[in-house]
Amino acid sequence: MDYELTLILEPDLTTDAQKKLITKIKKLVEDNKGKVEKTDDWGKKDFAYPIAKKNFGYYLLMTFSTDGEGIIGVDKKLKSEEGILRYLLIKREPASAKATAGKEGKHGAKVTK
């Protein structure tokens, strides 16, 4: 299954510390039977409200694939990882499901008279 992981890293981390943390997260995914497909660095962004008394953080988007047991291991390790302010881990829809939903809408196919 495919997953997306959005991370907000501590703003106090140095560039080297950020790179080490990203490498550690990639290794974490691979250790849990996963494969990282893509990593996008979104850079520094301001928060709408303070998080842990911080006004900004460094955003990162990672897409990867793993099985059901692997994602549980990744989630457990991310919860205890220092340097991460927040993260969001979601399951991605297959491309075929998106195409079908766009044509039919969320309530099914359109009926015209």
C-alpha positions in Angstrom: 0.0 0.0 0.0 1.1 3.6 -0.7 1.4 6.2 2.1 2.2 9.9 2.4 4.1 11.2 5.4 4.1 14.9 6.1 6.6 16.0 8.7 7.2 19.3 10.5 10.7 19.4 11.8 12.0 21.5 14.7 13.2 24.9 13.6 16.2 24.7 15.9 17.8 21.8 14.0 20.9 22.6 11.9 21.0 21.6 8.3 23.2 18.6 9.1 20.8 17.5 11.9 17.8 17.8 9.5 19.6 15.6 6.9 20.5 13.0 9.5 16.9 12.9 10.7 15.6 12.5 7.2 18.1 9.7 6.5 17.0 8.1 9.8 13.3 8.2 8.8 14.1 6.7 5.4 16.0 3.9 7.1 13.1 3.4 9.5 10.7 3.0 6.5 13.1 0.5 4.8 13.6 -1.5 8.1 9.8 -1.9 8.2 9.5 -3.6 4.8 9.0 -0.3 3.0 10.4 1.6 0.0 10.7 5.4 -0.1 9.5 6.6 -3.5 9.8 10.4 -3.3 10.9 13.0 -0.8 9.9 16.7 -1.2 11.5 19.4 0.9 8.9 22.2 1.3 11.2 24.4 3.3 10.5 26.7 6.2 6.9 27.7 6.8 5.2 29.9 9.4 2.5 28.4 11.6 -1.0 29.8 11.9 -0.6 29.3 15.7 2.4 28.4 17.9 3.2 24.7 18.2 5.4 23.8 21.2 6.2 27.5 21.6 7.6 27.6 18.0 6.3 29.9 15.3 7.7 28.1 12.3 9.0 24.7 11.2 10.6 22.9 8.3 8.1 20.8 6.2 8.9 17.6 4.4 6.7 15.3 2.3 7.6 11.7 1.9 5.8 9.1 -0.2 6.5 5.4 0.4 5.0 2.0 0.2 4.9 -0.8 2.8 2.5 -3.4 4.1 0.1 -3.2 7.0 2.5 -4.4 9.7 5.3 -2.1 8.4 3.2 1.0 8.8 2.4 0.2 12.4 6.2 0.0 13.1 6.8 3.3 11.3 4.0 5.1 13.2 5.3 3.8 16.6 8.9 5.0 15.9 7.8 8.4 14.6 5.9 9.1 17.8 9.0 8.8 19.9 11.4 10.6 17.5 12.9 13.9 18.8 13.2 16.6 16.2 9.7 16.1 14.8 7.1 18.6 16.0 4.2 17.0 14.2 3.6 14.5 11.5 0.6 13.3 9.4 0.6 9.7 8.0 -2.1 8.9 5.5 -2.9 6.1 3.1 -3.0 7.2 -0.5 -5.7 6.1 -2.9 -4.7 4.2 -6.0 -4.7 6.2 -9.2 -7.6 4.1 -10.6 -9.8 5.0 -7.6 -9.2 8.7 -8.1 -10.2 8.5 -11.8 -13.4 6.6 -11.0 -14.4 9.0 -8.2 -13.9 12.0 -10.4 -16.2 10.6 -13.1 -18.9 9.3 -10.8 -18.7 11.8 -7.8 -19.0 10.7 -4.3 -22.7 9.6 -4.6 -22.3 7.4 -7.6 -22.7 7.9 -11.3 -24.8 10.9 -12.6 -28.1 10.0 -14.2 -29.4 12.4 -16.9 -32.8 12.3 -18.6 
